Amino acid sequence: MTIDVPENGHGLSIFDRRFRTTELLKTGGGVETFAGIDTVSGARVVIKRVDETGTPERVRSRLIHEASVLRQLETASFRAPVQTGREDGWLYLVRPRIEGRTLAARIAEGPLPITSALEVGLDLLEALMQAHDNQVLHRDVKPANVIVANDEPILHATLIDFGLARSPGLDGSIRDDRVGTARYLAPEASGLLDRAVDERSDLYALGVLLFECVAGVPPFHGTDVGDVLRQHLNTPPPSLRAMRGDVPRALDAMIQRLLRKDPEERYQSAAAALADLRLIRLGVERGVADPSVIIGLHDRRPVLTEPAFVGRTVELGLLTQLVASAAGGEGGLALLEAESGGGKSRLLDELADRTQGSAWVLRGQGVDQAARRPFQLLEGVVAGIVSVATEHPDLGRLLRQRLGERVDAVVAALPDLADVLGSEGPVNLGPEAYGETRSIDALSSLLDALSCDAQPTVVILDDCQWADTPTLRLLVQWQTEEAPGPRNVLVIAAFRSEEAASDFPLRSGRPLTSLVLPAFGADDVRSLAESMAGGLPERALDVLEALSEGSPFMAGAVLRGLVESGALVNTQSGWEINETELNNAQTSRRAALFLVRRLELLEPSTLDLLSAGAILGKEFELDVATHLCE
């Protein structure tokens, strides 16, 4: 029987003459949760109760179901209920109390150390792996449902509250109710994506939780629930490495994969994610700040995902050192070149992510069809300056002060800076014959004006093979002329080797360094392919290596081609080879011939659209292309 004891504003009870409630922890969904004491053993317990007559049947069913789930998952992490039963109109569940506080309370104090975030991830993935192996979905993975010790660093995390879990034992009429908190709901769990809610939905929620552990804030937050749910469906999560410099690249990539919108592009099992996280933790324990781990290698996926960043470790290290030198006032111009598809843009993306928190990163992009427009390459840089100046007006005042009498010449060359620099409009700058020289001098001063003592400025200019002559002259002059003071600016000019002859102007500018990206080796090609597909048959990897000829782009393209042509077939036991189609691929002397077959698989209307796009150039408006191909 139960004995109600009025205290602290609510009725405290003793269940089975043994378990006494001491404190109301929370209420919700018709369930009251108390802290309590086992009066026989003195152990601290948690007691949940519902009114058998005053609450809906679905609520009572969930409490009974939670007890059965916990018994099913009895381990040191879960620990089964001590007691369940019915007394005096109450349905109750008693389980041992896990000492500590919620992960939500810990995150409220700030981001976790990387080692603590890794431990949390490992423990929760082990819990989810066991639950999923028993056909149980938690469906409410969030920091409030995780208990951690009060000590730092965190050494253990326990997943609690299986009251909303789904398993085959749950009545079908309530098994598919939408549950969970909007901030942690996968797109399919909220009903916005027409996909089944399964184990991968729990993994998505775990990805949100781990992102919050590392960043201190969730990846998506808005003014209302609808806004948050739309971001889950449409908005890519931010890069953790851009938010925090000590995040291992592999950990960021792993969390990003957990947060893929389409369930088929996420990890397909907790076991696969756990295998990757263990390797990351092992590297960190050995003192490797950025352990090299092929994300998804142990996963078995039905579709290919985007390739991870692999290889280029030496080149990335050299560029990172140049950023550090720029922080010390020794900036300048660095050149980066590669053959088409050689991975220069991907390397620059990685550098931007790595330095985002410790440097001001500005990016410009050359465009083939705009090669004759003066200083087009700097349009992205200008947009970045305008964006920052909008939030920090002091930047405009600082630039005006540093540029002095050259403000008007800068605005004449880059009109979009007029508002930032406070220019009142066109002025007479002298004879037009000197216009180009005047602009180059002024923009060289602008590059130096971007110097900042607090952090370096990194200006990334990609596809410089399409830059106009004045822009190329500007970069050479800026590098070769004497700086007015410490130069905290690093400009990285990247271009395609085959489109930049030996007399390409930038080569004569005495750059700080000139990096040439070599072709991928066999190990890099294989790492890239397995980051997209998981484990692959050895013969398929040999074909990829031969057809890609060391090109990262071609390696990814050929792998997709093998899948699309049926040479690689996904089965329940993993990727398997279709001998006939693989032999057809191997007969191609070059990958380009093989890729033609991919085009032959497309619908005629799709080919028409691609043909129109090819005529328009590298970048084009979709409505223009659709108009051209009718």
Helices and strands as residue ranges (DSSP letters): E 3-7, E 10-15, E 19-28, E 31-38, E 44-51, H 57-72, E 83-87, E 90-96, E 101-102, H 103-107, H 114-133, G 143-145, E 146-148, E 157-159, H 172-175, G 182-184, H 199-215, H 225-234, H 240-243, H 249-258, G 263-265, H 270-285, H 313-327, E 330-338, H 344-355, E 360-365, G 368-370, G 376-378, H 379-391, H 394-403, G 404-406, H 407-413, G 415-417, H 418-421, G 432-434, H 435-449, E 457-462, G 464-466, H 469-480, E 487-496, G 497-499, G 505-508, E 513-516, H 522-533, H 538-548, H 552-564, E 568-571, E 574-577, H 579-586, H 591-600, H 604-616, H 622-628
